[in-house]
């Protein structure tokens, strides 16, 4: 079957990120091959990917110098705008935000979306230990919901990773757990009740979140809740999980897809690769598992490959 994929999980690692990588200054410990437009296009063409929505995977918070996060976000977003402007049919972009203060983030949202014309925003699963549902994020999420633009939620390590990581890469366990931790907090704190127009795309099939759907619902009514929690019931939990988007990077197997399809429909599943952060051999294995998944009809594959994404990213419609 001929495919026309839209890859919503692809990382921009040229320009400013490449210089940070050379200095080993990237937050989060990312190590990956150099990124160029030609390399990206070659990767895409070999895998029938029509377009990628680029993002920078590291949170810009807690930087060593005052004002550095603001400057890095601005530089990255302007570079992304140049790439998209030169290849508007092949690339879109999620804007990076400085996340030391909400005011700085709001200023960059306005510039990146209104002036640069980027397609959405990328947010980390936590920024300096701040999770969705905490006061820090409230004005940011309110503005993103008001604009009704897609928000890509990329995982990272929790603030206590030095203890919980056990010396292993955070991408094994901590990334999927931090995605779940972030969204559970958002649900219980009433984020989706206050901001029903918030459009979140969760990396890696939502990590551990879909497998916890029934547990989250049950605890919404029976668990002792912190004072700051909102009043939510199982129906609200189900509606919140149903409204999220889940992408397939390193999550194209039955182990990942079946829990996702328990909490949402095929119309909320998107194609992703995690290139160049993920090894190409693993990306190709994952695509093979996705293509071989027996739970999708041909129409479902079309939806996941590109039709669902075109609703979120009009430039590719």
Buried (B, 14 or more C-beta within 10 A) or exposed (E): EEBBBBBBBBBBBBBBBBEBBEEEEBBBEBEBEEBEBEBBBEBBEEBEBBBBBBBBBBBBBEBEEEEBBBBBBBBBBBBBBBBBEEBEEBBBBBBBBBBBEBEBBBBBBEBBBEEBBBBBBBBBBBBEEBBBBBEBBBEBBBBBBEBEBBBBBBBBBBBEBEEBBEEEEBBEBBBBBBBBBBBBBBBBBBBBBBBEEBBBBBBBBBBBBBBBBEEBBEBBEEEEBEEEBBEBEBEBBBBBBEBBBBBBBBBBBEEBBEBBBEBBEBEBBBBBBBBBBBBBEEBEBBBEBBEEBEEBEEEBBBBBBBBBBBEBBEBBE
